[in-house]
Amino acid sequence: MLQVFSSILAISYIVRISKHLSLRTSWYISPIIIFPFLTSIYKNTFISFILNPEFNNFSLNGLNNLITQWFNGNSTSLFLIGLLFFAEKVTLPSLSFSVLLELFFIFIGSTIFLLKIFGFVNGLPIIIGLLLSLVIHFLKRNRQIIRAISHFLKRLKSYSNSKSKNLIFKFKGNKEFIRFLSGASFFFVIVFNSINTVDIQFITSSHILRMLFFVAIFILLLSKSSSVNKKIFINYIPIIVLYSSISLTTFLNTNVTNISITNFNLNCITSIAFLPLLEYLYVLYYGLKSKINLNLISVKFQKFLLIPKVSVFILILCYASYILTSA
């Protein structure tokens, strides 16, 4: 029963990540982040497939393998999906109290999981990275948090004194309730679901270099912008701290032969490192589109607006071929 609930929770988080990525930018940004994350379990990388494509052995084994490993109810897949959700959220400039509360539940559950899987020494860098990125966002909302804690204590006091028992937790809307329920469920499942828990491979040096490349290109483009200011760079400190801690785990790893029988690895988190760059490129694209609509630049440039959509469509076809030819 707990496995089924874990599978439903994992699917809900993937859907929420995809939906939020679409709201932040556009629907065609979401596949660029989600697809590399899910297909990270394959031995053959997508880049290798593009460089040497093979379209001979089409089958559903690759798709079945992807669904089975990510959504079979094990704690490892739920932890990695939760880590992706956490990383996607901390890239935002600020977070509401309900989101921070959900991330806090994910942090506590992830800490217990990391200590169980990696041990104290190997898991500590990621735990510190998660904690620092969360604390940075908490400090941005310190007044709101203090006010929320104060209201909670008042409700708790009135609950104990009142004859007619009122709810201790009051939510402003369905979203706040879903966030609280999801976070609490993540913590519960990670702690108590010990079935099919497997090891995770550490992030490889090539993926660390890939993250550095994405971040370097983003900072370079951002520094060339006339409207850039220090606040924009400060907003990305939490995710930089988180990725630094994940990378540090590889360099401080005392077990270089860490192998996972299910091919789960921290390389999957590399995909979210592409998000800041994608968001910036989308802003440039949207600015160009607005100028064309207002006739501020030549209509001839309108053809360039089709390039991103066509590119994503081709990317989806390539990924479909990649999945169907991966055993």
SEGU-497740 format. One record per residue (C-alpha): x, y, z; residue in one letter. Coordinates in steps of 0.05 Angstrom, whole numbers, plus 5000, padded with zeros to 4 digits. Last residue first. Layout:
N
NODE    xx    yy    zz  code
NODE     X     Y     Z     A
...
This chain:
327
NODE    xx    yy    zz  code
NODE  5332  4973  4526     A
NODE  5339  5041  4495     S
NODE  5311  5045  4424     T
NODE  5241  5069  4443     L
NODE  5269  5119  4493     I
NODE  5318  5150  4443     Y
NODE  5266  5152  4388     S
NODE  5218  5189  4434     A
NODE  5276  5235  4455     Y
NODE  5290  5251  4383     C
NODE  5217  5265  4369     L
NODE  5213  5311  4430     I
NODE  5277  5347  4408     L
NODE  5248  5358  4338     I
NODE  5186  5390  4369     F
NODE  5230  5431  4415     V
NODE  5271  5456  4356     S
NODE  5208  5473  4316     V
NODE  5181  5513  4375     K
NODE  5247  5549  4386     P
NODE  5258  5564  4311     I
NODE  5187  5590  4296     L
NODE  5202  5659  4326     L
NODE  5260  5667  4276     F
NODE  5210  5672  4219     K
NODE  5182  5735  4251     Q
NODE  5249  5769  4238     F
NODE  5224  5788  4169     K
NODE  5171  5830  4203     V
NODE  5224  5883  4214     S
NODE  5231  5915  4282     I
NODE  5186  5960  4324     L
NODE  5124  5933  4290     N
NODE  5090  5925  4358     L
NODE  5081  5850  4345     N
NODE  5154  5846  4323     I
NODE  5177  5881  4386     K
NODE  5136  5835  4429     S
NODE  5164  5773  4396     K
NODE  5236  5798  4406     L
NODE  5222  5810  4479     G
NODE  5191  5741  4486     Y
NODE  5252  5709  4455     Y
NODE  5299  5748  4500     L
NODE  5258  5728  4561     V
NODE  5258  5656  4536     Y
NODE  5334  5658  4530     L
NODE  5338  5681  4603     Y
NODE  5291  5627  4626     E
NODE  5331  5574  4588     L
NODE  5396  5598  4620     L
NODE  5365  5595  4689     P
NODE  5336  5526  4674     L
NODE  5398  5490  4648     F
NODE  5421  5472  4719     A
NODE  5353  5436  4725     I
NODE  5379  5382  4677     S
NODE  5440  5367  4719     T
NODE  5396  5336  4773     I
NODE  5394  5270  4734     C
NODE  5470  5262  4742     N
NODE  5455  5246  4815     L
NODE  5448  5173  4797     N
NODE  5397  5117  4793     F
NODE  5424  5061  4749     N
NODE  5379  5008  4779     T
NODE  5434  4964  4807     I
NODE  5468  5026  4835     S
NODE  5543  5029  4839     I
NODE  5590  5067  4886     N
NODE  5659  5044  4867     T
NODE  5692  5109  4887     V
NODE  5673  5100  4960     N
NODE  5706  5155  5000     T
NODE  5669  5210  4963     N
NODE  5697  5279  4978     L
NODE  5704  5298  4905     F
NODE  5637  5267  4886     T
NODE  5600  5297  4945     T
NODE  5629  5365  4929     L
NODE  5589  5366  4864     S
NODE  5524  5358  4902     I
NODE  5546  5413  4950     S
NODE  5564  5460  4894     S
NODE  5497  5447  4861     Y
NODE  5460  5467  4924     L
NODE  5501  5530  4936     V
NODE  5491  5551  4863     I
NODE  5416  5538  4871     I
NODE  5413  5582  4933     P
NODE  5457  5638  4903     I
NODE  5412  5647  4842     Y
NODE  5371  5705  4870     N
NODE  5436  5741  4889     I
NODE  5455  5746  4815     F
NODE  5390  5780  4799     I
NODE  5396  5826  4859     K
NODE  5465  5849  4836     K
NODE  5437  5884  4774     N
NODE  5427  5869  4700     V
NODE  5388  5918  4657     S
NODE  5443  5931  4606     S
NODE  5452  5857  4593     S
NODE  5523  5833  4579     K
NODE  5531  5807  4650     S
NODE  5469  5764  4640     L
NODE  5496  5732  4578     L
NODE  5562  5714  4613     L
NODE  5527  5691  4676     I
NODE  5482  5644  4635     F
NODE  5540  5617  4594     I
NODE  5580  5604  4658     A
NODE  5521  5570  4693     V
NODE  5509  5523  4634     F
NODE  5584  5507  4628     F
NODE  5591  5495  4703     L
NODE  5532  5447  4700     M
NODE  5565  5409  4642     R
NODE  5631  5407  4679     L
NODE  5595  5374  4738     I
NODE  5562  5327  4689     H
NODE  5630  5306  4662     S
NODE  5657  5297  4732     S
NODE  5603  5246  4749     T
NODE  5548  5255  4800     I
NODE  5547  5201  4852     F
NODE  5511  5135  4838     Q
NODE  5451  5121  4881     I
NODE  5440  5061  4925     D
NODE  5375  5022  4928     V
NODE  5311  5024  4970     T
NODE  5265  4970  4944     N
NODE  5221  4971  5007     I
NODE  5243  5018  5063     S
NODE  5181  5061  5061     N
NODE  5177  5091  5131     F
NODE  5222  5151  5127     V
NODE  5215  5169  5054     I
NODE  5140  5156  5055     V
NODE  5126  5199  5116     F
NODE  5171  5257  5094     F
NODE  5140  5258  5025     F
NODE  5070  5254  5054     S
NODE  5084  5314  5100     A
NODE  5109  5354  5040     G
NODE  5051  5334  4995     S
NODE  4999  5348  5049     L
NODE  5028  5417  5065     F
NODE  5034  5435  4991     R
NODE  4964  5409  4976     I
NODE  4935  5449  5033     F
NODE  4969  5512  5011     E
NODE  4945  5502  4940     K
NODE  4873  5489  4962     N
NODE  4867  5557  4995     G
NODE  4883  5601  5054     K
NODE  4898  5541  5098     F
NODE  4882  5535  5172     K
NODE  4920  5486  5215     F
NODE  4898  5480  5288     I
NODE  4827  5465  5268     L
NODE  4775  5486  5319     N
NODE  4754  5447  5380     K
NODE  4692  5473  5413     S
NODE  4711  5476  5486     K
NODE  4767  5524  5471     S
NODE  4829  5526  5515     N
NODE  4873  5475  5479     S
NODE  4852  5498  5410     Y
NODE  4858  5571  5430     S
NODE  4930  5559  5449     K
NODE  4946  5521  5385     L
NODE  4912  5575  5344     R
NODE  4955  5628  5379     K
NODE  5017  5586  5368     L
NODE  5000  5580  5294     F
NODE  4989  5655  5288     H
NODE  5057  5668  5319     S
NODE  5090  5617  5273     I
NODE  5059  5651  5213     A
NODE  5081  5721  5236     R
NODE  5152  5696  5249     I
NODE  5152  5664  5179     I
NODE  5126  5727  5145     Q
NODE  5179  5769  5180     R
NODE  5235  5721  5162     N
NODE  5216  5714  5089     R
NODE  5283  5730  5056     K
NODE  5317  5695  5115     L
NODE  5277  5632  5100     F
NODE  5300  5634  5028     H
NODE  5373  5634  5049     I
NODE  5358  5581  5102     V
NODE  5331  5534  5048     L
NODE  5393  5541  5004     S
NODE  5436  5531  5066     L
NODE  5399  5468  5089     L
NODE  5399  5434  5020     L
NODE  5473  5448  5011     G
NODE  5489  5424  5082     I
NODE  5451  5359  5069     I
NODE  5486  5351  5002     I
NODE  5555  5360  5035     P
NODE  5536  5313  5094     L
NODE  5516  5252  5053     G
NODE  5585  5225  5040     N
NODE  5610  5233  5112     V
NODE  5545  5214  5147     F
NODE  5526  5153  5107     G
NODE  5507  5152  5034     F
NODE  5442  5112  5035     I
NODE  5416  5120  5107     K
NODE  5445  5189  5119     L
NODE  5418  5211  5052     L
NODE  5348  5184  5067     F
NODE  5345  5218  5135     I
NODE  5368  5284  5104     T
NODE  5319  5276  5046     S
NODE  5260  5269  5094     G
NODE  5281  5331  5134     I
NODE  5294  5371  5070     F
NODE  5228  5349  5037     I
NODE  5190  5371  5099     F
NODE  5226  5438  5098     F
NODE  5211  5444  5024     L
NODE  5137  5438  5040     E
NODE  5142  5491  5095     L
NODE  5180  5537  5047     L
NODE  5125  5529  4996     V
NODE  5072  5546  5048     S
NODE  5113  5606  5072     F
NODE  5117  5635  5002     S
NODE  5181  5632  4962     L
NODE  5227  5686  4934     S
NODE  5272  5697  4874     P
NODE  5257  5627  4846     L
NODE  5315  5579  4834     T
NODE  5300  5549  4902     V
NODE  5236  5517  4874     K
NODE  5269  5479  4817     E
NODE  5322  5450  4863     A
NODE  5270  5426  4913     F
NODE  5228  5394  4859     F
NODE  5289  5360  4830     L
NODE  5308  5335  4900     L
NODE  5237  5309  4909     G
NODE  5243  5271  4844     I
NODE  5309  5243  4868     L
NODE  5280  5223  4936     F
NODE  5218  5191  4903     L
NODE  5263  5149  4857     S
NODE  5303  5124  4917     T
NODE  5243  5111  4961     S
NODE  5214  5058  4916     N
NODE  5142  5061  4892     G
NODE  5149  5031  4822     N
NODE  5145  5099  4789     F
NODE  5216  5116  4768     W
NODE  5244  5047  4755     Q
NODE  5182  5016  4724     T
NODE  5163  5076  4681     I
NODE  5233  5083  4651     L
NODE  5240  5008  4641     N
NODE  5173  5004  4606     N
NODE  5193  5061  4560     L
NODE  5258  5027  4544     G
NODE  5225  4959  4534     N
NODE  5172  4988  4487     L
NODE  5210  4969  4425     S
NODE  5247  4998  4365     F
NODE  5310  4961  4348     N
NODE  5335  4992  4283     N
NODE  5334  5067  4292     F
NODE  5406  5078  4313     E
NODE  5433  5147  4323     P
NODE  5508  5158  4334     N
NODE  5520  5231  4355     L
NODE  5447  5239  4376     I
NODE  5448  5173  4416     F
NODE  5513  5193  4450     S
NODE  5481  5259  4469     I
NODE  5421  5222  4497     F
NODE  5465  5180  4542     T
NODE  5471  5104  4536     N
NODE  5467  5071  4604     K
NODE  5395  5094  4614     Y
NODE  5374  5118  4683     I
NODE  5385  5191  4663     S
NODE  5324  5185  4618     T
NODE  5277  5216  4671     L
NODE  5320  5278  4684     F
NODE  5338  5289  4612     P
NODE  5263  5288  4594     F
NODE  5239  5334  4650     I
NODE  5283  5396  4637     I
NODE  5277  5403  4561     I
NODE  5206  5376  4565     P
NODE  5185  5435  4610     S
NODE  5213  5491  4566     I
NODE  5162  5476  4511     Y
NODE  5103  5493  4556     W
NODE  5126  5564  4567     S
NODE  5163  5605  4619     T
NODE  5148  5604  4693     R
NODE  5078  5574  4682     L
NODE  5107  5517  4640     S
NODE  5160  5503  4691     L
NODE  5106  5502  4744     H
NODE  5064  5451  4706     K
NODE  5124  5405  4693     S
NODE  5145  5408  4766     I
NODE  5074  5395  4789     R
NODE  5065  5336  4742     V
NODE  5132  5306  4765     I
NODE  5111  5317  4838     Y
NODE  5043  5284  4827     S
NODE  5076  5224  4793     I
NODE  5123  5214  4853     A
NODE  5065  5219  4902     L
NODE  5024  5168  4864     I
NODE  5084  5120  4863     S
NODE  5096  5130  4938     S
NODE  5022  5117  4952     F
NODE  5026  5052  4913     V
NODE  5090  5032  4950     Q
NODE  5057  5047  5018     L
NODE  5000  5000  5000     M
